[in-house]
Amino acid sequence: MKPFSPDPSRKVVSRAVARNAILANQLATPGLGSLMAGRWIAGLGQLALAVAGFVMAVVWFFEIMIQYYGQITGNVPVRSVGWIGEIGATLFVASWFWALVTSISLLRQAKADGQVEPKPIPPRMTDLPGKPPKPS
């Protein structure tokens, strides 16, 4: 097999699946859309980065709040904990951009697969049960 030929075992992605995966990746949680579209390794990596970044941002927030509360109630020394929030935000943004790259890849794959979902044809009145066909 050629190195750049498409993988025959890869799941065929329709435009609707690609659209839903892009919306989940970009607007909900990075990695969920990739998992929905069958990109397991990329999805799990994106999700792990997003969760790690979110957890670090929450830890930073609680550290800051503990210090503020300590300053209000007593004489507590201030420690620098901004690096925790910066690393957490960086991890989350990196997962979001990785999800963006995967989303673009899904959109390109859907276009390449060329699966156009047919629009449903509404029934004619003569096709309905119980109605006699009208003479033409």
C-alpha positions in Angstrom: 0.0 0.0 0.0 1.2 3.5 -0.8 2.0 5.7 2.2 -0.5 8.4 1.3 -3.3 6.2 0.0 -6.5 6.3 2.0 -6.9 3.6 4.7 -9.6 1.2 3.6 -10.5 0.3 7.2 -11.3 3.9 8.0 -14.9 4.6 8.8 -16.8 6.4 6.0 -17.9 9.8 7.2 -21.0 11.5 5.9 -21.4 15.2 5.8 -24.0 15.1 8.6 -21.6 13.1 10.9 -18.7 15.5 10.0 -20.9 18.6 10.8 -22.1 17.2 14.1 -18.5 16.2 15.0 -17.2 19.7 14.2 -20.0 21.3 16.3 -19.2 19.0 19.3 -15.4 19.5 18.9 -15.5 23.3 18.6 -18.5 24.3 20.7 -18.8 21.6 23.4 -15.7 19.7 24.4 -12.6 19.1 22.3 -12.4 15.4 21.5 -16.0 14.4 21.8 -16.7 15.1 18.1 -13.6 13.2 17.1 -14.8 10.2 19.2 -18.2 10.5 17.5 -16.6 10.3 14.1 -14.5 7.3 15.0 -11.1 9.0 15.4 -10.3 7.3 18.7 -6.7 8.2 19.2 -7.1 11.8 18.3 -10.3 12.1 20.3 -8.9 10.5 23.5 -5.8 12.7 23.2 -7.9 15.9 22.7 -10.2 14.9 25.6 -7.3 14.2 27.9 -5.6 17.5 27.1 -8.9 19.4 27.6 -9.7 17.7 30.9 -6.1 18.2 32.2 -6.3 21.9 31.2 -9.7 22.4 32.8 -8.6 20.7 36.1 -5.5 22.9 36.3 -7.5 26.0 35.7 -9.9 25.0 38.5 -7.0 24.2 40.8 -5.6 27.7 40.0 -8.9 29.3 40.8 -9.2 27.6 44.1 -5.6 28.4 45.1 -6.3 32.1 44.3 -9.6 32.0 46.3 -7.9 30.3 49.3 -5.2 33.1 49.3 -7.8 35.8 49.1 -9.8 34.3 51.9 -6.6 34.0 53.9 -5.8 37.6 53.4 -9.3 38.7 54.5 -9.3 36.6 57.7 -5.6 36.9 58.7 -2.1 37.6 57.8 -1.3 34.9 55.2 1.7 35.2 52.8 0.9 35.5 49.1 2.3 32.8 46.8 2.5 33.0 43.1 0.3 30.4 41.5 -0.4 32.0 38.2 1.7 29.4 36.4 -0.9 26.8 37.2 -3.6 28.8 35.4 -1.4 29.6 32.5 -0.4 26.0 31.9 -4.1 24.9 32.2 -5.3 27.5 29.7 -2.5 26.5 27.3 -3.4 22.9 27.5 -7.0 23.6 26.9 -6.3 25.9 24.0 -3.9 23.3 22.5 -6.6 20.6 22.7 -9.1 23.0 21.0 -6.7 23.7 18.1 -6.0 20.0 17.8 -9.7 19.4 17.6 -9.9 22.2 15.0 -7.3 20.4 12.8 -9.2 17.1 13.3 -12.5 18.8 12.4 -11.0 20.2 9.1 -9.7 16.7 8.4 -13.2 15.2 8.9 -14.8 17.8 6.7 -12.3 17.0 3.9 -12.8 13.3 4.3 -16.6 13.8 4.1 -16.2 15.8 0.9 -13.8 13.2 -0.5 -16.2 10.3 0.3 -18.8 12.2 -1.6 -21.7 10.7 0.1 -24.7 12.9 -0.5 -27.6 12.1 1.6 -30.7 11.9 -0.6 -33.5 14.2 0.3 -36.7 12.4 1.1 -39.4 12.6 -1.6 -42.8 13.5 -0.2 -45.6 11.1 -1.0 -48.1 12.0 -3.7 -51.7 12.2 -2.8 -52.5 9.2 -5.0 -50.0 7.1 -3.1 -51.7 7.5 0.2 -53.8 4.5 1.4 -57.5 4.8 1.2 -57.5 7.4 -1.6 -58.6 6.3 -5.0 -56.3 7.4 -7.8 -57.5 10.3 -9.8 -57.9 9.9 -13.5 -55.4 11.9 -15.5 
